[in-house]
Amino acid sequence: MNPIEVFKALSNESRLQILQWLKEPYAHFKPHEGVDMEEIGVCVSQITDKLNMTQSTASQYLAMLQRAGLITTKRIGKFTYYQRDEEAIRQLAQYTMSEM
């Protein structure tokens, strides 16, 4: 985990919102083509729609969260699905408790 990359990724309200939504995907999204959102993740198009922004911007936000190690992706056919990386988030919590 690179703390600088993580904190850069978290310095945007929309990126924080994405992480919050992905924590409880069924509370914030309808399943995409019958996909189990807890096991597979949430489709990029669903996140883009909920953010109400262009796919390009949403993809940039998701890429930044992924580079920071906070989310993972799964590609199924032509769709990309995103999930929180709960282990990385636990590590971040431990880091902030021990380093700050």
Phi and psi in degrees as a GROMACS rama.xvg file:
@    title "Ramachandran Plot"
@    xaxis  label "Phi"
@    yaxis  label "Psi"
@TYPE xy
-100.853  104.827  ASN-2
-55.6877  -36.2701  PRO-3
-63.3243  -46.1336  ILE-4
-62.6604  -40.4937  GLU-5
-62.9838  -48.791  VAL-6
-68.8646  -31.5272  PHE-7
-62.6122  -44.7462  LYS-8
-63.6325  -34.1236  ALA-9
-84.4298  -1.6178  LEU-10
-86.9391  19.8588  SER-11
-132.81  131.388  ASN-12
-59.9238  -40.5548  GLU-13
-67.2974  -38.9147  SER-14
-67.789  -38.1921  ARG-15
-62.1841  -40.1253  LEU-16
-62.4218  -42.3799  GLN-17
-57.6104  -47.1075  ILE-18
-61.2596  -39.1147  LEU-19
-64.855  -45.4258  GLN-20
-61.4532  -41.2314  TRP-21
-70.0765  -19.1951  LEU-22
-64.7079  -38.5701  LYS-23
-131.061  74.9317  GLU-24
-61.0644  -35.2627  PRO-25
-71.4348  -19.6407  TYR-26
-79.6896  -17.3717  ALA-27
-122.836  -14.5563  HIS-28
-137.2  153.013  PHE-29
-89.2141  142.362  LYS-30
-56.8522  142.129  PRO-31
-93.4179  113.262  HIS-32
49.2302  41.4546  GLU-33
73.6828  13.8303  GLY-34
-75.2109  136.288  VAL-35
-74.3644  105.948  ASP-36
-68.5123  -24.6594  MET-37
-76.3196  -30.7265  GLU-38
-90.0456  -41.573  GLU-39
-99.6901  -43.0895  ILE-40
122.531  -170.317  GLY-41
-110.963  134.819  VAL-42
-67.9665  142.881  CYS-43
-55.6488  -36.0695  VAL-44
-65.8894  -33.3884  SER-45
-67.9732  -40.9413  GLN-46
-66.3433  -43.3545  ILE-47
-58.8024  -46.6165  THR-48
-61.4051  -43.2271  ASP-49
-68.4526  -34.8585  LYS-50
-72.5741  -21.8692  LEU-51
58.5172  49.5727  ASN-52
-141.606  175.159  MET-53
-67.4913  155.488  THR-54
-64.0372  -34.0602  GLN-55
-59.2686  -48.2078  SER-56
-66.1831  -45.938  THR-57
-60.0484  -41.377  ALA-58
-64.1991  -37.6539  SER-59
-63.5737  -42.72  GLN-60
-63.4082  -44.1682  TYR-61
-66.0178  -39.0986  LEU-62
-62.9196  -38.8644  ALA-63
-66.3918  -41.9824  MET-64
-64.4757  -36.3746  LEU-65
-69.756  -44.5201  GLN-66
-59.7991  -34.478  ARG-67
-75.2366  -10.9511  ALA-68
84.5589  14.0458  GLY-69
-89.2612  -19.4231  LEU-70
-134.923  159.191  ILE-71
-122.067  162.042  THR-72
-124.192  152.483  THR-73
-134.467  132.549  LYS-74
-104.509  123.944  ARG-75
-128.3  110.779  ILE-76
61.195  -127.365  GLY-77
-92.4932  3.77748  LYS-78
-106.826  144.626  PHE-79
-114.3  132.497  THR-80
-116.646  144.477  TYR-81
-121.172  141.462  TYR-82
-136.434  154.155  GLN-83
-69.6433  146.393  ARG-84
-96.7117  93.9537  ASP-85
-62.8118  -34.52  GLU-86
-64.9544  -42.5791  GLU-87
-63.7356  -37.4  ALA-88
-69.1692  -37.1403  ILE-89
-63.3389  -41.9812  ARG-90
-62.3544  -38.948  GLN-91
-62.6371  -44.0275  LEU-92
-60.8765  -42.8065  ALA-93
-64.4433  -41.2668  GLN-94
-60.1632  -48.1071  TYR-95
-66.6015  -31.9588  THR-96
-73.853  -33.197  MET-97
-91.0907  -28.4162  SER-98
-97.5946  -17.4139  GLU-99
